């Protein structure tokens, strides 16, 4: 998968950017404030319907403009078929999505068309912050490799939402128990998919961590969200009163966490910021390599501020591994100088104050 054309308008300080990215590496360079990170942010918004930098969409619309838009032509590897996808987001308006000229209502239809991996300075939160980010990390991989997962997850979200509403409304034990069988069944199936995925991912994680962090013994273990020595259905019944007090369901796959340990201690508490950045690089690369191995599909890598907390040796390891992925890469950097050989397809995109200088 790669973008063969990218058009961004009125996104942050980017008034109009229209260029044809290389299927390989795309180096977005320029001084601070030139709009480099905004290019990556626009691609992530196109793929995910949100900014990886966590900003409200209002801040993404260029001052004095009513909306921003991002459009791209997406090619599935080297197939002749091209999908034209685009989004428009106006102030106080719902996100408008178009795929091949037709309006679609569901963001998930957009997510199916383009998958991205993002490595950025705040990305170490994947390891240091709460379990939701790590659940999303695992679910990203399961989603793109297991077709049945999508319906399971949406059904589970519907069921857990309904059960929590009943808990807060003081519904009878019987009314709540009606949902418990379905919730436990869906939760166990989702857990099976996650465990199976992590088992396969661990092979790639071990290889990547050996390159990026050879002096550390790292382990990745999935905690399912309940004690699996007991049946989830029984735990739900036994803890019903606790759930009523809390106002939400305490046990289930929505409480899962990917535990990452270095020599039996939490990696988030022991590794330095630079080492955490290397760990996140290893995790993101491992996912991309597994996706390619399992499905033949390539994801798009967005690398914001390559130099941030990575020394020259670590940068070389990252770039060499990205080349092995045979995927499209967008990298931001102050200068166009990169440790890339001439054996890869490279597009250089220079920006200054939000305008294209050359490519």
C-alpha positions in Angstrom: 0.0 0.0 0.0 1.3 3.5 -0.8 0.0 7.0 -1.6 0.6 7.9 -5.2 -0.7 11.4 -4.8 -1.4 13.6 -1.7 -3.3 16.9 -1.7 -3.6 18.9 1.5 -5.4 22.3 1.8 -5.9 24.7 4.7 -4.5 22.3 7.2 -2.6 24.2 9.9 -0.2 26.5 8.0 -0.4 24.4 4.8 -2.5 26.4 2.4 -2.1 24.1 -0.6 0.2 21.1 -0.9 -0.1 18.8 -3.9 2.7 16.3 -4.7 3.3 12.7 -5.8 5.0 10.8 -3.1 7.5 8.0 -3.8 6.5 4.5 -3.1 9.6 4.3 -0.9 11.0 7.1 1.2 9.7 10.6 1.4 11.8 13.1 3.2 9.8 16.2 4.3 12.4 18.8 5.3 12.6 22.5 6.2 13.1 24.8 9.1 11.1 24.8 12.3 7.5 25.9 11.8 7.6 25.1 8.0 4.7 22.6 8.2 6.7 19.3 8.1 4.8 17.6 11.0 1.6 19.0 9.6 2.0 16.8 6.5 2.3 13.7 8.6 -0.6 14.8 10.8 -2.8 15.3 7.7 -2.0 11.8 6.5 -2.8 10.4 10.0 -6.1 12.3 10.0 -7.0 10.8 6.6 -6.2 7.3 7.9 -7.7 7.5 11.4 -10.0 10.5 11.5 -8.0 12.1 14.3 -4.7 13.8 14.9 -1.9 11.7 16.4 -0.8 14.8 18.2 -4.1 14.9 20.1 -5.3 18.4 19.1 -8.9 19.4 18.7 -9.7 19.7 15.0 -10.4 23.4 15.4 -6.7 24.0 15.8 -6.0 22.1 12.5 -8.0 24.5 10.3 -5.9 27.3 8.9 -6.6 30.7 10.4 -9.3 32.5 8.5 -10.5 29.4 6.7 -13.8 27.5 7.2 -12.4 23.9 6.7 -9.5 21.7 5.8 -9.3 18.9 3.4 -7.0 16.0 2.7 -7.2 13.8 -0.4 -5.0 10.9 -1.6 -4.8 8.3 -4.3 -4.0 4.9 -2.6 -2.5 2.1 -4.5 -2.5 -1.4 -3.0 1.1 -2.4 -3.4 1.8 -2.7 -7.2 -1.7 -3.4 -8.2 -3.2 -1.3 -11.0 -6.3 -0.5 -8.9 -6.3 2.9 -7.3 -8.7 4.2 -4.6 -9.3 7.9 -4.3 -10.1 8.8 -0.8 -10.6 12.2 0.9 -11.9 14.0 4.0 -13.2 17.5 4.6 -13.7 18.9 8.1 -15.4 22.2 8.7 -15.9 24.2 11.9 -18.9 22.8 13.7 -19.5 20.2 11.0 -19.3 16.4 10.9 -16.4 14.8 9.1 -17.2 14.4 5.4 -15.7 11.2 3.8 -15.5 10.3 0.1 -14.2 7.1 -1.4 -13.9 7.0 -5.2 -16.3 9.9 -5.5 -19.0 8.5 -3.3 -19.9 9.8 0.2 -19.6 7.3 3.0 -20.9 7.7 6.6 -18.7 5.3 8.5 -15.1 6.2 9.4 -14.3 2.5 9.5 -14.7 2.4 5.7 -11.8 4.9 5.5 -9.7 2.9 8.0 -10.1 -0.2 5.8 -8.5 1.6 2.9 -5.3 2.9 4.5 -3.3 1.7 7.5 -0.5 3.7 9.1 2.1 3.3 11.8 3.3 6.5 13.5 6.6 7.1 15.3 6.8 10.5 16.9 8.4 12.2 20.0 5.3 11.6 22.2 5.0 8.0 21.1 6.7 6.7 24.2 3.4 7.1 25.9 2.6 3.7 24.4 4.8 2.2 27.1 4.6 4.8 29.9 0.9 5.6 29.9 -2.2 3.6 30.7 -3.4 0.3 29.2 -5.7 1.8 26.6 -2.9 2.7 24.2 -1.4 -0.8 24.5 -4.8 -2.4 23.9 -5.2 -0.3 20.8 -1.7 -1.4 19.7 -2.7 -5.0 19.9 -6.1 -4.4 18.4 -4.6 -2.6 15.4 -2.7 -5.7 14.5 -5.7 -8.1 15.0 -8.0 -5.8 13.1 -5.9 -5.8 9.9 -5.0 -9.5 10.1 -8.3 -11.1 11.3 -11.4 -10.3 9.3 -13.8 -11.6 12.0 -12.4 -9.2 14.7 -14.2 -6.1 13.4 -17.7 -7.4 14.0 -16.7 -9.0 17.3 -15.3 -5.7 18.6 -18.2 -3.6 17.6 -20.7 -6.0 19.1 -18.7 -6.1 22.3 -18.7 -2.3 22.5 -22.5 -2.3 22.1 -23.0 -4.9 24.8 -20.6 -3.3 27.3 -22.3 0.1 26.7 -25.7 -1.4 27.4 -24.6 -3.3 30.5 -23.1 -0.1 31.9 -26.3 1.8 31.3 -28.2 -0.8 33.2 -25.7 -0.7 36.1 -26.2 3.1 36.4 -30.0 2.9 36.1 -30.3 0.4 39.0 -31.8 -2.3 36.7 -32.7 -5.7 38.2 -30.1 -8.5 38.5 -32.0 -10.4 35.9 -32.0 -7.5 33.4 -28.2 -7.2 33.7 -27.6 -11.0 33.7 -29.3 -11.2 30.3 -26.3 -9.4 28.8 -23.6 -11.3 30.8 -23.7 -14.4 28.7 -23.1 -12.4 25.5 -20.5 -10.2 27.1 -18.5 -13.1 28.4 -18.7 -15.0 25.1 -17.6 -12.0 23.0 -14.8 -11.1 25.5 -13.4 -14.6 25.4 -13.3 -14.7 21.6 -11.6 -11.3 21.4 -9.1 -12.5 24.0 -8.4 -15.6 21.9 -7.7 -13.4 18.8 -5.4 -11.1 20.9 -3.5 -14.0 22.4 -3.0 -15.7 19.1 -1.8 -12.4 17.5 0.7 -11.6 20.3 2.1 -15.1 20.0 3.0 -14.4 16.4 4.0 -10.9 17.1 6.5 -12.0 19.8 8.7 -13.6 17.1 9.1 -10.3 15.3 9.3 -8.3 18.6 12.2 -10.5 19.7 14.1 -9.9 16.5 13.6 -6.1 16.5 14.4 -5.7 20.2 17.6 -7.6 19.7 18.6 -5.0 17.2 17.4 -1.9 19.0 18.0 -2.9 22.6 20.4 -5.8 22.6 21.4 -5.4 26.3 17.9 -5.8 27.6 15.7 -8.8 28.1 12.2 -7.7 27.2 9.0 -9.6 27.6 5.5 -8.9 26.3 2.6 -10.5 28.0 -1.1 -10.0 27.6 -3.3 -9.6 30.7 -6.8 -10.5 29.5 -8.8 -8.2 31.8 -9.9 -10.9 34.2 -8.3 -13.8 36.2 -8.5 -16.7 33.7 -8.4 -19.2 36.5 -12.1 -18.3 36.7 -14.9 -18.2 34.2 -15.6 -14.6 33.2 -19.4 -15.3 33.4 -19.0 -16.3 37.0 -16.9 -13.2 37.9 -19.5 -10.9 36.3 -22.2 -12.5 38.5 -20.1 -12.5 41.7 -19.0 -8.8 41.3 -22.4 -7.4 40.2 -22.8 -5.3 43.4 -19.2 -4.0 43.0 -20.1 -3.0 39.4 -23.2 -1.2 40.6 -21.2 0.9 43.0 -18.5 1.7 40.3 -21.1 2.3 37.6 -19.2 0.3 35.1 -18.2 -3.3 34.3 -14.9 -4.1 36.0 -14.0 -7.4 34.3 -13.8 -8.1 30.6 -11.5 -7.7 27.6 -12.0 -3.9 27.7 -9.7 -4.0 30.8 -6.9 -5.9 29.1 -3.3 -4.7 29.1 -0.1 -5.5 27.3 2.5 -5.8 30.1 6.0 -4.9 28.9 8.8 -5.9 31.2 12.6 -5.5 31.2 14.2 -8.1 33.4 10.9 -8.6 35.2 10.4 -4.9 35.9 8.0 -2.5 34.1 9.9 -1.2 31.0 8.1 2.2 31.4 9.7 2.7 34.8 13.2 1.5 34.1 14.2 2.5 30.5 15.4 6.0 29.7 13.5 8.2 27.2 15.9 7.3 24.5 15.6 3.6 25.2 11.8 3.9 25.3 11.9 5.6 21.9 13.9 2.6 20.6 11.4 0.2 22.2 8.5 1.9 20.4 10.4 1.8 17.1 10.9 -2.0 17.6 7.2 -2.5 18.4 6.0 -0.5 15.4 8.4 -2.2 13.0 7.5 -5.6 14.3 3.8 -4.9 13.6 4.5 -3.8 10.1 6.7 -6.8 9.4 4.1 -9.2 10.8 1.3 -7.6 8.7 3.4 -8.0 5.6 4.2 -11.6 6.5 0.6 -12.5 7.3 -1.4 -10.6 4.6 1.1 -9.3 2.1 -0.1 -5.9 2.9 2.2 -3.0 3.6 1.4 -0.2 6.0 2.6 3.4 5.7 5.1 4.7 8.2 5.0 8.2 9.5 8.3 9.2 11.3 8.1 12.6 12.9 11.3 14.3 13.9 13.8 11.5 13.1 16.6 13.0 15.1 14.5 13.2 18.3 16.2 11.0 21.0 17.8 8.8 18.4 21.6 8.7 17.9 23.1 8.1 14.4 23.5 4.4 15.0 19.8 4.0 16.1 18.7 6.1 13.1 20.6 3.8 10.8 19.0 0.7 12.4 15.5 2.2 12.0 16.1 3.3 8.4 17.6 -0.1 7.4 14.7 -1.9 8.9 12.2 0.3 7.2 13.9 -0.5 3.9 13.4 -4.2 4.6 9.7 -3.6 5.2 9.4 -2.5 1.5 6.8 0.0 2.7 6.1 3.7 2.0 7.7 6.0 4.6 7.2 9.7 5.3 10.0 11.2 7.5 10.4 14.8 8.7 13.8 16.3 9.2 15.4 19.8 9.5 17.7 19.1 6.5 17.4 16.8 3.5 20.5 14.9 4.5 19.6 11.4 5.5 21.5 8.1 5.9 19.8 6.6 2.9 21.6 4.9 0.0 20.8 5.4 -3.6 19.3 1.9 -3.8 15.9 3.2 -2.5 13.3 5.4 -4.2 13.4 8.8 -2.5 11.3 11.9 -2.9 12.5 15.1 -1.2 9.9 17.6 -0.3 11.1 21.0 0.9 8.8 23.2 2.8 9.0 26.8 4.0 6.2 28.6 5.8 3.7 26.1 4.7 4.6 26.2 1.0 6.3 23.7 -1.2 9.8 24.6 -2.3 10.7 21.6 -4.4 10.3 17.9 -4.6 
